[in-house]
C-alpha cells in the first residue's frame, strides 16, 4: 500500500441489485420500476460514505476472482477506496445483495454473503502479516455479515485491543451476532430499534430505553436509530436524543450505513455527542431523500 488508512472497513463488499418502484408496494406486488446494480455491502457502503466525508478507508473482505469480482474491485478503486487488503478467492464467487423497495420503504431483501462467511479469518490476514501497523490503533468499522465466531475473535483480539471499534449488525436477522461485544464491553454498537430488541431479547418502544438497556447488558457505547423517530447516542456517562429532519423517502438501502459513516467521521473530527448525532441524522436524511450521490 502506498497510503496508510484512517479506518478499516471489515465485512461485506458485494454487488447490490436494487429494484425500486415509485409507488407503494406490498407482498406479491408486480409493478413497473427501475433495477440497478451498484457496489454495495455494509462495509463498502460505509467506506464509500467515509471517503465522501474526507477519510481514507481500507477494505478487508472477500471478493471472488470472477468477472463480477474484477468489476467490483475496479468500481471500488474508481471511488478512491483502498482494495489492496481484500482477500481474492479463486473458488468462491463474489457475493451479492438483492432488494425490492417501494415508496413505502423496503419490501423484501436477500443478502447472499456466503463467500464472506466461507472465507472466515482469511480476511484478517492483513492484521497479522504486518500489512498494517500492529496493533492497529485507528477506527475499525465491522459488520454483522461476518460469522459470530469471527466477530467473537475480533472482540477479543489483541491486534484490535487499541482500535476504536464501531460495529453494526447489517440486518435484524444478524443482530445476535453482536453479542460478543456485549460480553467484552468493547466498541460502539450501531443498531436500529428492532435490532436492539433482538440483541437484548426484549421489545423497546423508544431509542433511549433501548440504549440504556444495551449499556446495562454490557455495551461500551450504543447508537440506536428508529427511522424517522428520535435517535439516541449513549455511553456510561451521557445519553443524548435527537430527532431526524423530515424528508420524502426516495431510497432505503444503505441509509443506515450512511448514518454510521457520518457519525464516525463527525466523532473523529472531535464533534460532541450531540453534534455528531445531529450531523449523522442530517446525512442519512439527505441520502434517503436521494440528494446524496452514491
C-alpha positions as CSV (number, residue, x, y, z in Angstrom):
1,X,0.0,0.0,0.0
2,X,1.2,3.5,-0.8
3,X,-1.1,5.1,1.7
4,X,-1.9,4.4,5.3
5,X,-5.7,4.1,6.0
6,X,-7.5,6.3,8.5
7,X,-10.0,3.5,9.2
8,X,-10.6,-0.2,8.3
9,X,-14.0,-1.3,7.0
10,X,-14.3,-5.0,7.6
11,X,-17.2,-7.1,6.2
12,X,-19.3,-7.3,3.1
13,X,-18.1,-6.0,-0.2
14,X,-20.5,-7.1,-2.9
15,X,-22.9,-6.0,-5.7
16,X,-26.3,-4.5,-4.7
17,X,-29.1,-5.3,-7.1
18,X,-32.0,-3.0,-6.2
19,X,-35.4,-2.8,-7.7
20,X,-37.2,0.5,-6.9
21,X,-40.8,1.4,-7.6
22,X,-42.0,5.0,-7.2
23,X,-45.4,3.7,-5.8
24,X,-46.4,1.8,-2.6
25,X,-45.9,-1.9,-2.8
26,X,-46.9,-4.9,-0.7
27,X,-46.1,-8.6,-0.7
28,X,-46.9,-10.1,-4.2
29,X,-46.9,-6.7,-6.0
30,X,-45.8,-6.7,-9.6
31,X,-45.1,-3.1,-10.5
32,X,-43.0,-1.1,-13.0
33,X,-39.8,0.5,-11.8
34,X,-36.1,0.6,-12.2
35,X,-33.5,-2.1,-11.5
36,X,-29.9,-1.0,-10.8
37,X,-26.6,-2.8,-9.9
38,X,-24.3,-0.8,-7.7
39,X,-21.3,-1.5,-5.5
40,X,-22.6,-2.3,-2.0
41,X,-22.4,-4.3,1.2
42,X,-22.3,-2.8,4.6
43,X,-18.5,-2.4,4.8
44,X,-18.3,-1.0,1.3
45,X,-21.3,1.4,1.8
46,X,-19.6,2.7,5.0
47,X,-16.3,3.0,3.2
48,X,-17.8,5.0,0.3
49,X,-19.5,7.3,2.7
50,X,-16.4,7.8,4.7
51,X,-14.5,8.7,1.6
52,X,-17.1,11.4,0.9
53,X,-16.5,12.7,4.4
54,X,-12.8,13.1,3.7
55,X,-11.4,9.9,5.3
56,X,-9.1,7.3,3.7
57,X,-10.7,3.9,4.3
58,X,-9.3,0.5,3.5
59,X,-11.5,-2.6,2.9
60,X,-11.0,-6.0,4.4
61,X,-13.3,-8.5,2.8
62,X,-13.6,-11.4,0.4
63,X,-14.2,-10.9,-3.3
64,X,-14.1,-13.7,-5.9
65,X,-11.6,-13.8,-8.8
66,X,-14.6,-13.9,-11.2
67,X,-15.8,-11.3,-13.7
68,X,-18.1,-9.8,-11.1
69,X,-15.3,-9.5,-8.6
70,X,-12.9,-7.9,-11.1
71,X,-15.6,-5.4,-12.0
72,X,-16.3,-4.7,-8.3
73,X,-12.6,-4.1,-7.5
74,X,-12.4,-1.6,-10.4
75,X,-15.5,0.2,-9.1
76,X,-14.1,0.4,-5.6
77,X,-10.8,1.9,-6.9
78,X,-12.7,4.3,-9.1
79,X,-14.3,5.6,-5.9
80,X,-10.9,6.1,-4.3
81,X,-11.1,3.1,-1.9
82,X,-8.1,1.0,-0.8
83,X,-8.6,-2.6,-2.1
84,X,-5.1,-4.0,-1.6
85,X,-6.1,-5.8,1.6
86,X,-9.1,-7.6,0.2
87,X,-8.9,-11.4,0.1
88,X,-9.4,-12.6,-3.5
89,X,-10.7,-16.2,-3.7
90,X,-10.2,-18.5,-6.7
91,X,-13.1,-20.8,-5.8
92,X,-15.6,-18.5,-4.1
93,X,-18.0,-16.3,-6.1
94,X,-18.5,-12.6,-5.5
95,X,-21.3,-12.0,-3.0
96,X,-24.4,-10.1,-3.9
97,X,-27.5,-8.5,-2.3
98,X,-30.9,-8.1,-3.8
99,X,-33.7,-5.8,-2.6
100,X,-37.1,-4.5,-3.7
101,X,-38.2,-1.1,-2.5
102,X,-41.4,0.9,-2.9
103,X,-42.3,4.4,-2.0
104,X,-43.4,2.9,1.4
105,X,-39.9,1.5,2.1
106,X,-38.1,-1.8,1.9
107,X,-40.4,-4.6,0.8
108,X,-38.0,-7.6,0.8
109,X,-34.3,-8.3,0.6
110,X,-31.9,-11.3,0.4
111,X,-28.2,-11.0,1.4
112,X,-26.0,-13.6,-0.2
113,X,-22.8,-13.2,1.8
114,X,-21.9,-16.9,1.9
115,X,-18.4,-16.3,0.3
116,X,-17.5,-13.8,3.0
117,X,-18.6,-16.3,5.7
118,X,-16.7,-19.1,4.0
119,X,-13.5,-17.1,3.7
120,X,-13.6,-16.7,7.5
121,X,-10.4,-15.4,9.2
122,X,-8.6,-15.3,5.8
123,X,-9.9,-11.7,5.5
124,X,-8.0,-10.8,8.7
125,X,-4.6,-11.8,7.4
126,X,-3.5,-8.1,6.9
127,X,-3.9,-7.6,10.6
128,X,-1.4,-10.4,11.3
129,X,1.2,-10.2,8.5
130,X,2.4,-6.6,9.0
131,X,0.5,-5.2,6.1
132,X,-0.9,-2.9,8.8
133,X,0.7,-1.4,11.9
134,X,0.4,-3.7,14.8
135,X,-1.6,-3.2,17.0
136,X,-4.0,-1.2,14.8
137,X,-4.9,2.0,16.7
138,X,-7.3,3.8,14.4
139,X,-11.0,3.3,13.9
140,X,-12.4,0.0,12.6
141,X,-16.0,-0.5,11.2
142,X,-17.2,-4.0,11.4
143,X,-20.4,-5.5,10.1
144,X,-22.5,-8.5,11.1
145,X,-22.2,-10.3,7.8
146,X,-19.1,-11.8,9.4
147,X,-19.7,-15.1,11.3
148,X,-20.4,-14.9,15.1
149,X,-17.2,-16.9,15.6
150,X,-15.1,-14.4,13.7
151,X,-16.8,-11.5,15.4
152,X,-16.1,-13.1,18.8
153,X,-12.4,-13.4,17.8
154,X,-12.3,-9.8,16.8
155,X,-14.0,-8.6,20.0
156,X,-11.2,-10.3,22.0
157,X,-8.2,-9.9,19.6
158,X,-5.1,-8.2,21.0
159,X,-4.5,-7.0,17.4
160,X,-7.6,-4.7,17.8
161,X,-7.3,-4.0,21.5
162,X,-6.3,-0.4,20.9
163,X,-8.6,0.2,18.0
164,X,-11.8,2.3,18.1
165,X,-14.3,-0.4,17.2
166,X,-17.6,0.5,15.5
167,X,-20.0,-2.4,15.0
168,X,-23.3,-2.8,13.1
169,X,-25.3,-6.0,12.7
170,X,-26.1,-5.5,8.9
171,X,-29.7,-6.6,9.4
172,X,-32.1,-7.6,12.2
173,X,-31.6,-11.2,11.3
174,X,-27.9,-10.9,12.2
175,X,-28.3,-8.8,15.4
176,X,-27.4,-11.6,17.8
177,X,-24.0,-11.8,16.1
178,X,-23.1,-8.7,18.0
179,X,-23.4,-10.4,21.4
180,X,-19.6,-10.9,21.8
181,X,-19.3,-7.1,22.0
182,X,-21.8,-7.0,24.9
183,X,-19.8,-9.8,26.6
184,X,-16.5,-8.0,26.2
185,X,-17.7,-4.4,26.7
186,X,-15.9,-3.3,23.5
187,X,-16.8,-0.9,20.8
188,X,-19.7,1.3,19.8
189,X,-22.8,-0.6,18.7
190,X,-24.9,0.9,15.9
191,X,-28.4,-0.7,15.9
192,X,-31.9,0.2,15.0
193,X,-34.8,-0.3,17.5
194,X,-35.7,-3.8,16.2
195,X,-32.0,-4.9,16.3
196,X,-31.6,-3.6,19.8
197,X,-34.6,-5.6,20.9
198,X,-33.4,-8.8,19.3
199,X,-29.9,-8.3,20.8
200,X,-31.4,-7.8,24.3
201,X,-34.2,-10.4,23.7
202,X,-37.0,-7.9,24.6
203,X,-39.1,-5.2,22.9
204,X,-38.4,-1.5,23.1
205,X,-40.7,1.4,22.4
206,X,-38.1,4.2,22.3
207,X,-34.4,4.6,21.5
208,X,-33.4,6.0,24.9
209,X,-34.9,2.9,26.5
210,X,-33.0,0.6,24.1
211,X,-29.7,2.5,24.6
212,X,-29.9,2.3,28.4
213,X,-30.6,-1.4,28.3
214,X,-27.7,-2.1,25.9
215,X,-25.4,-0.3,28.3
216,X,-26.7,-2.3,31.3
217,X,-26.2,-5.5,29.2
218,X,-22.5,-4.7,28.8
219,X,-22.2,-2.4,25.8
220,X,-19.4,0.2,26.0
221,X,-21.4,2.7,23.8
222,X,-24.6,2.5,21.8
223,X,-26.2,4.4,19.0
224,X,-29.9,3.5,18.4
225,X,-32.0,4.7,15.5
226,X,-35.7,4.3,14.6
227,X,-36.3,5.5,11.1
228,X,-37.9,9.0,11.2
229,X,-38.3,8.8,15.0
230,X,-35.8,10.1,17.6
231,X,-32.4,8.5,17.7
232,X,-30.2,8.1,20.8
233,X,-26.4,8.0,21.4
234,X,-25.2,7.0,24.8
235,X,-22.2,5.9,26.8
236,X,-21.9,5.2,30.5
237,X,-22.0,8.9,31.4
238,X,-24.1,10.7,28.7
239,X,-27.3,10.0,26.9
240,X,-28.5,12.3,24.1
241,X,-31.5,12.0,21.8
242,X,-32.1,13.9,18.5
243,X,-35.0,13.9,16.0
244,X,-34.2,13.4,12.3
245,X,-35.3,16.0,9.9
246,X,-38.5,15.1,7.9
247,X,-37.8,14.1,4.3
248,X,-39.6,12.4,1.4
249,X,-38.2,8.8,1.0
250,X,-36.6,8.1,-2.3
251,X,-34.4,5.1,-1.3
252,X,-33.8,3.0,1.8
253,X,-30.9,0.5,1.2
254,X,-27.7,2.0,2.5
255,X,-29.3,4.7,4.7
256,X,-28.1,3.1,8.0
257,X,-24.6,2.7,6.6
258,X,-24.5,6.4,5.6
259,X,-25.7,7.3,9.1
260,X,-23.0,5.2,10.7
261,X,-20.2,6.6,8.5
262,X,-21.3,10.2,9.1
263,X,-21.4,9.6,12.8
264,X,-17.9,8.0,12.8
265,X,-16.5,10.9,10.7
266,X,-18.0,13.5,12.9
267,X,-16.6,11.9,16.1
268,X,-13.2,11.5,14.5
269,X,-13.3,15.3,13.8
270,X,-13.9,15.8,17.6
271,X,-17.6,16.8,17.5
272,X,-19.6,16.4,20.7
273,X,-22.1,13.6,21.2
274,X,-24.9,16.0,20.4
275,X,-23.3,17.5,17.3
276,X,-22.1,14.1,15.9
277,X,-25.6,12.6,16.3
278,X,-27.3,15.5,14.6
279,X,-24.8,15.5,11.7
280,X,-25.3,11.8,11.2
281,X,-29.1,12.2,11.1
282,X,-28.8,15.0,8.6
283,X,-26.5,13.0,6.4
284,X,-28.9,10.0,6.5
285,X,-31.9,12.2,5.7
286,X,-30.1,13.6,2.6
287,X,-29.3,10.1,1.5
288,X,-32.9,8.8,2.0
289,X,-34.2,11.8,0.0
290,X,-32.0,10.9,-2.9
291,X,-30.0,14.1,-2.8
292,X,-26.6,12.4,-1.9
293,X,-24.7,10.8,-4.8
294,X,-23.7,7.2,-4.4
